[in-house]
Amino acid sequence: MHSALKVHEIVCQIAQQLEDDPEDLESLALTCRAFCDPALDVLWAEIYNIVPLLKCLPDGLVSYGRDPTRRGYPPRMLYNFTRPLDTSDWAMFCKYSRRVRRVFGSLTYRSIGRGTKAYTTDVSPDVLLVFAHPPPDALPLFPRLEEVTWGIPALHVFPFLRPIAGPSLTTLELRNTHIDDDDETELEAAAAADTGIDTDQRARRRAEALALIAGLGTMCPRMKNFKWSDLWHSSAAAVAMSRAVCQWHYLEDLHVDMLADIALDHVMRLRTLRKLRIHVPLVISNGHSLAQNQCGDIFPGLETLRLKARGCGYADITNFLTSLPGRVRARRFEAHTPSLANVVADLPDLIQTICNRFDRDTLKAVSITEDRTYDDQRIEHVADFDVTIDTLRPLLGFRNIESLELDLKRSISLDDDDLAQIACSWPKLQALGLNPGEGWIKTSQATFSGLAAMKARLPKLTRIAIALDGRSDTAATLTPPPSVSLDEGELVCPVEALNLLDSKVGEDVDGVAVFLCEAMPLAGGCELGAWWSVHMGNRWQSPARGYEKWWESVFSAVKRIRGEEGEVEDGDSGCSDDGD
């Protein structure tokens, strides 16, 4: 053997180059003892779940069969133990588990196949309980584990957090919704009764689970990314989890549905925090008010703040922002509500609060969305629900805005002059989406000429979702806008996506197509569309299909003019990379 291959670091580099080829890594591991450990370290560094570890155990120890308690479709296959583990079994498991660094799928669950051949595989909770209490000489089971996702199947397997939550863990995603007594499902209660588990025992399990959650702060001191995205209706768990958050000083991304006030006080001061995604209002744990705790600069390193209201409308989000003791210096802000409130001022109040609470030089992207899960026809007939330029006016003072997304169940009322104001106020705008899912609902007052003039003033604008009145311009009036002087070295970026939403149609198909080709710098492969949303189609029904076909004719004419008819498949629209 060459002397260079006796250097451990060189062998490790060779093994690392083979990380995408498990067969070669296996061969390398079988070559000699010097190559075995480096090759196995790379081979086992990333796994989809813990099933491969179970398959390394001796034959006859692990059983695999259909779960007899699972009714319905698809069937579930379970891995279970046929006997207790002895010392040699633990040694075999640890030989490989100690090399694992990342679990990219769910820790135990996997869905396989489609249709009638679909089934799921899972690890029995009994197996997890065995690993939750390993013998002392087997600890730690996962000393190198850095990233893991686990959908916790039941309350009584929470102790499995102990072996996976160690000092090396930096990324953890948990999914579980039933911790408190008041959110236990009837099925779980019945199952507990069938197994003879009394109320006191369930209470002890909940107490143990809450203690484990709170203990994550000390068990995983290097935590950087933590997500618990479906922790609903469990205030006690939210408080326990928030106590863990208070122990993490290197957090970069925190995504939780429920957060207590004590954790917010902590994360507001973290310079490492880059993304914060939470539901509001907060869970009150100690009754103090954030506004009374002045702390100067808040969220000093934050890049993205996403707030989702648990109630209707934006009032909870507005109140949360108002309660903050300082100005937010995030680059991106997202606000989402699950349903529309019957309060006219909730959206204007939110936008004004954004203006009051966010740093004007730092904020670059704003997204305000509502779930479109129901139809509320009155919105189409109540003018006060319209989004106008006055609604957006507080945001016009943010000169560095690069992206604006509004996706609401409210009508949009903007004209060419309003588009000009937007262009003048946001010279760096790159993406503008005004109700891409719902459309403008009412007939747009903006025209092709207004759109072209706005693009001429915004050289970096590449993605547009806007509605126009296609009836307002004719072939005689469709003229390209006058040229606009650009800064030295500034280039005009071609439009990559143009969604014309529920734009009304005209009569001059070829005139509109020629105008789009001449007045709008369209990129090669540009996405062109209109009337694609199911919500638009449901509202307009039969007319929508006619409008969609008219726009398809326009886009086909655009391709024909630009010589792209043979380059794009049916149903797609594209544009050349010529920006002239």
C-alpha positions as CSV (number, residue, x, y, z in Angstrom):
1,M,0.0,0.0,0.0
2,H,1.3,3.5,-0.9
3,S,2.6,5.4,2.1
4,A,0.1,8.2,1.3
5,L,-2.8,5.9,2.0
6,K,-1.5,5.4,5.6
7,V,-2.4,9.0,6.3
8,H,-5.8,9.0,7.9
9,E,-6.8,12.5,6.6
10,I,-6.1,11.4,3.0
11,V,-8.2,8.3,3.3
12,C,-11.0,10.4,4.8
13,Q,-10.8,12.7,1.7
14,I,-11.0,9.7,-0.6
15,A,-14.1,8.4,1.2
16,Q,-15.7,11.8,1.1
17,Q,-15.4,11.9,-2.7
18,L,-17.4,8.7,-2.9
19,E,-20.4,10.0,-0.8
20,D,-22.8,9.6,-3.7
21,D,-21.7,6.1,-4.5
22,P,-22.7,3.7,-1.7
23,E,-21.5,0.6,-3.5
24,D,-17.9,2.0,-3.9
25,L,-18.0,3.1,-0.2
26,E,-19.0,-0.5,0.8
27,S,-16.1,-1.9,-1.3
28,L,-13.7,0.6,0.3
29,A,-14.9,-0.4,3.8
30,L,-14.2,-4.0,3.0
31,T,-10.7,-3.4,1.6
32,C,-8.8,-3.2,4.9
33,R,-9.1,-2.0,8.5
34,A,-7.5,1.4,7.7
35,F,-10.2,2.2,5.2
36,C,-13.1,0.7,7.1
37,D,-14.0,3.5,9.6
38,P,-13.5,6.4,7.2
39,A,-15.7,4.7,4.6
40,L,-18.4,3.7,7.1
41,D,-18.5,7.2,8.5
42,V,-19.4,8.6,5.1
43,L,-21.7,5.7,4.2
44,W,-23.8,6.2,7.4
45,A,-23.5,10.0,7.7
46,E,-26.9,10.5,6.0
47,I,-29.9,8.1,6.3
48,Y,-33.6,8.5,5.5
49,N,-34.8,6.9,8.7
50,I,-33.6,4.5,11.4
51,V,-34.8,1.4,9.5
52,P,-31.3,0.7,8.0
53,L,-29.9,0.6,11.5
54,L,-32.5,-2.0,12.5
55,K,-31.5,-4.1,9.5
56,C,-27.9,-4.3,10.8
57,L,-29.1,-6.2,13.8
58,P,-28.8,-10.0,14.0
59,D,-31.2,-12.1,12.0
60,G,-34.4,-13.0,13.9
61,L,-34.2,-10.0,16.2
62,V,-36.3,-7.7,14.0
63,S,-39.7,-8.7,12.7
64,Y,-41.6,-7.0,9.9
65,G,-45.3,-7.4,9.3
66,R,-48.6,-5.7,8.9
67,D,-49.9,-3.7,11.8
68,P,-52.9,-5.6,13.1
69,T,-54.3,-2.5,14.8
70,R,-54.3,-0.4,11.6
71,R,-57.6,-0.5,9.7
72,G,-58.2,1.1,6.4
73,Y,-56.0,2.1,3.5
74,P,-53.1,2.2,2.9
75,P,-51.9,-0.7,5.1
76,R,-49.1,0.0,7.6
77,M,-46.1,-2.4,8.0
78,L,-44.3,-2.3,11.3
79,Y,-40.8,-3.1,12.4
80,N,-40.7,-4.7,15.9
81,F,-38.3,-6.7,18.2
82,T,-38.9,-10.4,18.8
83,R,-36.8,-10.5,22.0
84,P,-34.9,-8.1,24.4
85,L,-31.6,-6.8,23.1
86,D,-28.4,-8.2,24.7
87,T,-25.0,-6.6,25.0
88,S,-23.8,-7.7,21.5
89,D,-27.0,-6.4,19.9
90,W,-26.4,-3.0,21.5
91,A,-22.8,-3.0,20.4
92,M,-23.8,-3.8,16.8
93,F,-26.4,-1.0,16.7
94,C,-24.0,1.6,18.2
95,K,-21.3,0.6,15.7
96,Y,-23.4,2.3,13.0
97,S,-25.7,4.7,14.9
98,R,-22.7,6.6,16.2
99,R,-21.7,7.5,12.6
100,V,-25.1,9.1,11.7
101,R,-25.1,12.9,11.2
102,R,-28.3,13.6,9.4
103,V,-31.7,12.0,9.0
104,F,-33.3,13.7,6.0
105,G,-36.7,11.9,6.0
106,S,-39.0,11.2,8.9
107,L,-37.1,9.5,11.7
108,T,-39.4,6.4,11.6
109,Y,-42.1,6.8,9.0
110,R,-42.0,6.3,5.2
111,S,-44.6,6.1,2.5
112,I,-43.9,3.7,-0.4
113,G,-45.7,3.1,-3.7
114,R,-48.7,4.6,-5.3
115,G,-52.3,3.7,-5.9
116,T,-53.4,0.2,-5.0
117,K,-49.7,-0.8,-4.3
118,A,-49.2,2.0,-1.8
119,Y,-48.3,1.2,1.8
120,T,-46.5,2.8,4.7
121,T,-43.7,1.5,6.9
122,D,-43.1,2.6,10.5
123,V,-41.2,1.6,13.6
124,S,-43.2,0.2,16.4
125,P,-43.4,2.5,19.5
126,D,-42.2,-0.5,21.5
127,V,-38.9,-0.3,19.6
128,L,-38.6,3.4,20.3
129,L,-39.1,2.8,24.0
130,V,-36.3,0.3,24.0
131,F,-34.0,2.9,22.5
132,A,-35.3,5.5,24.9
133,H,-33.8,3.6,27.8
134,P,-30.5,2.1,26.6
135,P,-28.0,0.5,29.0
136,P,-25.3,2.9,30.3
137,D,-22.5,1.4,28.3
138,A,-24.4,2.0,25.0
139,L,-24.7,5.8,25.6
140,P,-24.7,8.0,23.7
141,L,-26.5,6.3,20.8
142,F,-26.2,9.2,18.3
143,P,-23.2,11.2,19.4
144,R,-22.7,12.9,16.0
145,L,-26.3,13.5,15.1
146,E,-26.8,17.0,13.7
147,E,-30.1,17.1,11.8
148,V,-33.3,15.1,12.4
149,T,-37.0,15.2,11.6
150,W,-39.5,13.2,13.8
151,G,-43.2,13.0,13.6
152,I,-43.9,11.8,17.2
153,P,-46.5,9.1,16.9
154,A,-47.8,9.0,20.4
155,L,-47.4,10.7,23.8
156,H,-45.8,7.6,25.4
157,V,-42.8,7.6,23.0
158,F,-41.7,11.1,23.8
159,P,-38.8,9.6,25.8
160,F,-37.1,8.7,22.5
161,L,-36.1,12.4,22.4
162,R,-33.4,11.6,25.0
163,P,-31.1,9.6,22.7
164,I,-31.6,11.8,19.7
165,A,-31.2,15.1,21.5
166,G,-27.6,15.6,22.2
167,P,-24.9,18.3,22.2
168,S,-24.2,17.7,18.5
169,L,-27.8,18.4,17.4
170,T,-28.2,21.7,15.5
171,T,-31.4,21.1,13.5
172,L,-34.6,19.6,14.9
173,E,-38.1,19.4,13.4
174,L,-40.8,17.9,15.5
175,R,-44.4,17.1,14.6
176,N,-47.0,16.2,17.3
177,T,-50.4,17.7,18.2
178,H,-51.7,15.8,21.2
179,I,-50.0,16.6,24.5
180,D,-52.5,18.3,26.8
181,D,-55.6,16.5,28.1
182,D,-57.9,18.9,26.3
183,D,-56.6,18.1,22.9
184,E,-56.5,14.3,23.2
185,T,-58.6,12.6,20.5
186,E,-61.4,10.2,21.3
187,L,-59.4,7.5,19.5
188,E,-56.4,8.0,21.8
189,A,-58.5,8.1,24.9
190,A,-60.2,4.8,23.8
191,A,-56.8,3.2,23.1
192,A,-55.6,4.3,26.5
193,A,-58.6,2.8,28.1
194,D,-58.2,-0.5,26.2
195,T,-54.6,-0.8,27.4
196,G,-55.6,-0.1,31.0
197,I,-53.8,3.2,31.2
198,D,-55.5,5.3,33.8
199,T,-55.8,9.1,34.1
200,D,-52.9,9.4,36.5
201,Q,-50.6,7.5,34.2
202,R,-51.5,9.7,31.3
203,A,-50.9,12.7,33.4
204,R,-47.4,11.4,34.4
205,R,-46.6,10.8,30.7
206,R,-47.6,14.4,29.8
207,A,-45.6,15.7,32.7
208,E,-42.6,13.7,31.4
209,A,-43.1,14.9,27.9
210,L,-43.3,18.5,29.0
211,A,-40.1,18.1,31.0
212,L,-38.3,16.6,28.0
213,I,-39.4,19.5,25.8
214,A,-38.2,22.1,28.3
215,G,-35.0,20.1,28.8
216,L,-34.1,20.4,25.1
217,G,-32.5,23.7,25.9
218,T,-29.7,22.1,28.0
219,M,-29.6,18.8,26.0
220,C,-29.0,20.6,22.7
221,P,-27.1,23.8,23.5
222,R,-25.9,24.3,19.9
223,M,-29.4,24.4,18.4
224,K,-29.5,26.5,15.3
225,N,-32.7,25.5,13.5
226,F,-35.9,24.5,15.3
227,K,-39.3,23.8,13.8
228,W,-42.5,22.6,15.5
229,S,-45.1,23.5,12.9
230,D,-48.3,21.9,14.1
231,L,-48.2,22.5,17.9
232,W,-51.8,23.5,18.2
233,H,-54.0,24.0,21.2
234,S,-51.3,23.1,23.7
235,S,-50.4,26.1,25.8
236,A,-48.4,24.0,28.3
237,A,-46.2,22.5,25.5
238,A,-45.7,26.0,24.1
239,V,-44.5,27.3,27.4
240,A,-42.2,24.2,27.9
241,M,-40.8,24.6,24.4
242,S,-40.3,28.4,25.0
243,R,-38.2,27.6,28.1
244,A,-36.0,25.5,25.9
245,V,-35.7,28.4,23.3
246,C,-34.5,30.6,26.1
247,Q,-31.4,28.4,26.5
248,W,-30.4,28.5,22.8
249,H,-28.0,31.3,22.0
250,Y,-27.1,30.3,18.5
251,L,-30.5,30.1,16.9
252,E,-30.7,31.0,13.2
253,D,-34.2,29.8,12.2
254,L,-37.2,29.4,14.6
255,H,-40.5,28.2,13.2
256,V,-43.2,27.3,15.7
257,D,-46.9,27.7,15.8
258,M,-47.1,28.7,19.4
259,L,-44.6,30.7,21.3
260,A,-44.7,32.1,24.8
261,D,-43.8,35.7,25.7
262,I,-40.7,34.6,27.7
263,A,-39.1,33.2,24.5
264,L,-39.8,36.3,22.5
265,D,-38.0,38.4,25.0
266,H,-35.0,36.1,24.4
267,V,-35.0,35.9,20.6
268,M,-35.5,39.7,20.2
269,R,-31.9,40.0,21.5
270,L,-30.3,37.2,19.5
271,R,-27.8,38.5,16.9
272,T,-27.7,35.1,15.2
273,L,-31.4,34.8,14.5
274,R,-32.1,35.1,10.7
275,K,-35.7,33.8,10.3
276,L,-38.6,33.9,12.8
277,R,-41.9,32.3,11.8
278,I,-44.6,32.2,14.5
279,H,-48.3,32.4,15.1
280,V,-49.8,35.3,17.1
281,P,-51.1,36.1,19.6
282,L,-48.4,34.8,21.9
283,V,-49.0,32.4,24.8
284,I,-48.8,34.5,28.0
285,S,-46.7,32.6,30.6
286,N,-45.9,35.2,33.2
287,G,-48.3,38.1,32.6
288,H,-45.7,40.7,31.7
289,S,-46.1,43.2,28.8
290,L,-43.4,43.4,26.1
291,A,-43.9,47.1,25.8
292,Q,-42.8,47.6,29.4
293,N,-39.5,45.8,28.8
294,Q,-37.5,48.4,26.8
295,C,-34.6,46.7,25.1
296,G,-33.3,49.1,22.5
297,D,-32.4,47.5,19.2
298,I,-34.6,44.3,18.6
299,F,-34.0,41.5,16.2
300,P,-30.5,42.9,15.2
301,G,-29.7,40.1,12.7
302,L,-33.2,39.2,11.5
303,E,-33.8,38.7,7.8
304,T,-37.3,37.3,7.6
305,L,-40.2,37.8,10.0
306,R,-43.3,35.7,9.2
307,L,-46.4,36.2,11.4
308,K,-49.6,34.1,11.0
309,A,-52.8,35.1,12.8
310,R,-54.7,32.4,14.6
311,G,-57.9,34.4,14.4
312,C,-59.7,36.1,11.6
313,G,-58.1,39.1,9.9
314,Y,-54.9,40.9,10.7
315,A,-55.7,42.4,14.1
316,D,-53.6,39.9,16.0
317,I,-50.6,40.7,13.8
318,T,-51.1,44.4,14.1
319,N,-51.3,44.2,17.9
320,F,-48.2,42.1,18.0
321,L,-46.2,44.5,16.0
322,T,-47.5,47.4,18.0
323,S,-46.4,45.7,21.3
324,L,-42.8,45.4,20.2
325,P,-40.5,47.8,22.1
326,G,-38.4,48.8,19.1
327,R,-38.0,49.0,15.4
328,V,-37.7,45.8,13.4
329,R,-34.8,45.7,10.9
330,A,-35.8,42.6,8.9
331,R,-35.4,42.5,5.2
332,R,-38.6,40.5,4.5
333,F,-41.9,40.6,6.2
334,E,-44.8,38.1,5.7
335,A,-48.3,38.4,7.2
336,H,-50.9,35.7,6.8
337,T,-54.4,35.2,8.1
338,P,-56.5,32.0,7.7
339,S,-59.7,34.0,7.1
340,L,-61.0,37.4,6.3
341,A,-62.4,39.6,9.1
342,N,-65.5,41.6,8.7
343,V,-63.5,44.7,9.6
344,V,-62.8,47.2,6.9
345,A,-59.8,48.8,8.5
346,D,-57.8,45.7,9.4
347,L,-55.6,45.7,6.3
348,P,-55.0,49.5,6.3
349,D,-54.1,49.3,10.0
350,L,-51.6,46.5,9.3
351,I,-49.9,48.4,6.5
352,Q,-49.7,51.5,8.6
353,T,-48.2,49.5,11.5
354,I,-45.6,48.1,9.1
355,C,-44.7,51.6,8.2
356,N,-44.4,52.5,11.9
357,R,-42.4,49.4,13.1
358,F,-40.1,48.5,10.2
359,D,-36.9,50.2,9.3
360,R,-37.4,52.0,5.9
361,D,-33.8,51.4,4.7
362,T,-33.8,47.7,5.5
363,L,-37.2,46.3,4.5
364,K,-37.0,44.9,0.9
365,A,-39.9,42.4,0.6
366,V,-43.5,42.4,1.8
367,S,-46.0,39.6,1.5
368,I,-49.6,39.9,2.8
369,T,-51.9,36.9,2.2
370,E,-55.2,35.5,3.1
371,D,-56.5,31.9,2.8
372,R,-59.0,31.5,-0.1
373,T,-61.0,28.7,1.6
374,Y,-64.5,30.1,1.2
375,D,-66.4,32.5,-1.0
376,D,-67.7,35.8,0.3
377,Q,-69.6,37.5,-2.4
378,R,-70.3,40.7,-0.5
379,I,-66.6,41.6,-0.8
380,E,-67.1,42.2,-4.5
381,H,-69.8,44.8,-3.8
382,V,-68.3,46.6,-0.8
383,A,-66.0,49.4,-2.0
384,D,-64.4,49.8,1.4
385,F,-62.8,46.4,0.9
386,D,-61.0,47.5,-2.2
387,V,-57.2,47.7,-2.2
388,T,-56.4,51.2,-3.7
389,I,-53.3,53.3,-3.9
390,D,-54.3,54.9,-0.6
391,T,-54.2,51.5,1.0
392,L,-50.6,51.0,-0.2
393,R,-49.5,54.6,0.4
394,P,-47.7,54.0,3.7
395,L,-45.5,51.5,2.0
396,L,-44.5,53.9,-0.8
397,G,-42.0,55.5,1.6
398,F,-39.9,52.3,1.6
399,R,-37.5,53.1,-1.3
400,N,-35.7,49.8,-1.2
401,I,-38.7,47.5,-1.8
402,E,-37.8,44.8,-4.2
403,S,-40.8,42.5,-3.9
404,L,-44.5,43.1,-3.1
405,E,-47.0,40.2,-2.9
406,L,-50.7,40.8,-2.1
407,D,-52.9,37.7,-2.3
408,L,-56.2,38.6,-0.8
409,K,-59.9,38.0,-1.0
410,R,-60.4,41.7,-1.8
411,S,-60.7,43.5,-5.0
412,I,-57.9,45.7,-6.4
413,S,-58.6,49.1,-7.8
414,L,-55.5,50.7,-9.4
415,D,-55.2,52.7,-12.6
416,D,-52.2,53.8,-14.8
417,D,-51.4,56.8,-12.6
418,D,-51.3,54.4,-9.6
419,L,-48.9,52.1,-11.4
420,A,-46.7,55.2,-12.2
421,Q,-46.7,56.1,-8.4
422,I,-45.6,52.5,-7.6
423,A,-42.8,52.7,-10.2
424,C,-41.6,56.1,-8.9
425,S,-41.7,55.0,-5.2
426,W,-40.0,51.6,-5.7
427,P,-37.2,52.0,-8.3
428,K,-35.6,48.7,-7.2
429,L,-38.8,46.6,-7.6
430,Q,-38.1,43.1,-9.0
431,A,-41.4,41.3,-8.4
432,L,-44.9,42.6,-8.2
433,G,-47.8,40.2,-7.4
434,L,-51.2,41.8,-6.9
435,N,-53.8,39.1,-6.1
436,P,-52.2,36.3,-8.3
437,G,-54.6,33.7,-6.8
438,E,-57.9,35.7,-6.7
439,G,-57.5,38.2,-9.5
440,W,-58.6,41.8,-9.2
441,I,-62.3,40.7,-9.0
442,K,-63.6,44.0,-10.4
443,T,-62.7,45.3,-13.9
444,S,-59.2,46.7,-13.9
445,Q,-58.6,50.4,-14.6
446,A,-55.0,49.8,-15.6
447,T,-54.2,49.5,-19.3
448,F,-51.5,48.0,-21.5
449,S,-49.9,51.4,-21.9
450,G,-49.8,51.9,-18.1
451,L,-48.1,48.5,-17.7
452,A,-45.5,49.2,-20.3
453,A,-44.8,52.6,-18.8
454,M,-44.3,51.1,-15.4
455,K,-41.9,48.5,-16.7
456,A,-40.0,51.2,-18.5
457,R,-39.4,52.9,-15.2
458,L,-38.5,49.7,-13.4
459,P,-35.6,48.1,-15.3
460,K,-35.2,45.3,-12.6
461,L,-38.8,44.2,-12.7
462,T,-38.9,40.6,-13.9
463,R,-42.1,39.0,-12.4
464,I,-45.5,40.6,-12.8
465,A,-49.0,39.5,-11.8
466,I,-51.5,42.2,-12.6
467,A,-54.9,42.6,-14.3
468,L,-55.5,45.0,-17.2
469,D,-58.5,46.2,-19.1
470,G,-57.9,44.7,-22.5
471,R,-60.8,46.6,-24.0
472,S,-59.3,50.0,-23.3
473,D,-56.6,50.0,-26.0
474,T,-56.9,49.5,-29.7
475,A,-54.3,48.9,-32.4
476,A,-54.2,52.7,-32.9
477,T,-53.5,53.6,-29.3
478,L,-51.2,50.7,-28.4
479,T,-47.9,52.6,-28.7
480,P,-44.6,51.8,-26.8
481,P,-43.9,54.2,-23.9
482,P,-41.1,56.9,-24.4
483,S,-37.7,55.7,-23.4
484,V,-36.6,56.4,-19.8
485,S,-33.0,57.3,-19.0
486,L,-31.2,54.8,-16.8
487,D,-28.2,55.2,-14.5
488,E,-24.8,54.5,-16.0
489,G,-24.2,50.8,-16.2
490,E,-27.8,49.9,-15.4
491,L,-29.3,47.2,-17.6
492,V,-33.0,46.4,-18.4
493,C,-33.9,43.0,-17.1
494,P,-36.4,41.1,-19.3
495,V,-39.7,40.0,-17.9
496,E,-39.5,36.3,-16.9
497,A,-43.2,35.9,-15.8
498,L,-46.2,37.9,-16.9
499,N,-49.5,36.8,-15.3
500,L,-52.5,38.9,-16.5
501,L,-54.9,37.3,-14.1
502,D,-58.6,38.1,-14.7
503,S,-57.9,40.8,-17.3
504,K,-60.8,41.7,-19.5
505,V,-60.4,41.0,-23.2
506,G,-60.6,43.2,-26.3
507,E,-61.0,42.5,-30.0
508,D,-57.5,43.2,-31.5
509,V,-55.6,40.0,-30.8
510,D,-52.7,40.8,-33.2
511,G,-52.5,44.4,-32.0
512,V,-52.1,43.3,-28.4
513,A,-49.5,40.6,-29.3
514,V,-47.5,43.1,-31.4
515,F,-47.6,45.6,-28.5
516,L,-46.4,43.0,-26.0
517,C,-43.5,42.1,-28.3
518,E,-42.4,45.6,-28.9
519,A,-43.2,47.4,-25.6
520,M,-42.4,44.7,-23.1
521,P,-38.8,43.2,-22.9
522,L,-39.8,39.5,-22.6
523,A,-37.2,36.9,-21.7
524,G,-36.7,33.6,-23.5
525,G,-39.0,31.0,-21.9
526,C,-41.1,33.8,-20.3
527,E,-44.2,32.5,-18.5
528,L,-47.3,34.1,-19.9
529,G,-50.7,33.3,-18.5
530,A,-54.2,34.7,-17.7
531,W,-57.4,33.3,-16.1
532,W,-55.6,30.2,-14.8
533,S,-56.8,30.3,-11.2
534,V,-59.7,28.0,-10.2
535,H,-61.1,30.9,-8.1
536,M,-61.3,33.2,-11.1
537,G,-62.9,30.4,-13.1
538,N,-65.5,29.7,-10.4
539,R,-66.4,33.3,-10.1
540,W,-66.9,34.0,-13.8
541,Q,-67.8,30.4,-14.9
542,S,-68.6,30.3,-18.6
543,P,-67.2,33.8,-19.5
544,A,-63.9,32.8,-17.9
545,R,-63.3,30.1,-20.4
546,G,-63.9,32.5,-23.3
547,Y,-61.5,35.1,-21.7
548,E,-58.8,32.4,-21.2
549,K,-59.1,31.3,-24.9
550,W,-58.8,34.9,-26.0
551,W,-55.6,35.4,-24.1
552,E,-54.3,32.1,-25.3
553,S,-54.7,33.4,-28.8
554,V,-52.7,36.5,-27.8
555,F,-49.9,34.5,-26.4
556,S,-49.9,32.2,-29.4
557,A,-49.6,35.3,-31.6
558,V,-46.7,36.5,-29.5
559,K,-44.9,33.2,-30.1
560,R,-45.6,33.4,-33.8
561,I,-44.3,36.9,-34.1
562,R,-41.1,35.9,-32.2
563,G,-40.7,32.7,-34.2
564,E,-41.1,30.4,-31.2
565,E,-44.1,28.3,-32.2
566,G,-42.1,25.2,-32.7
567,E,-40.0,25.6,-29.5
568,V,-42.7,25.6,-26.9
569,E,-45.0,22.6,-26.0
570,D,-48.8,23.0,-26.3
571,G,-50.2,24.8,-23.2
572,D,-47.0,26.7,-22.5
573,S,-46.2,30.2,-23.5
574,G,-42.6,31.5,-24.0
575,C,-40.7,34.5,-25.3
576,S,-37.3,34.8,-26.8
577,D,-34.3,36.0,-24.8
578,D,-34.3,39.2,-27.0
579,G,-35.3,42.1,-24.8
580,D,-35.9,44.5,-27.7
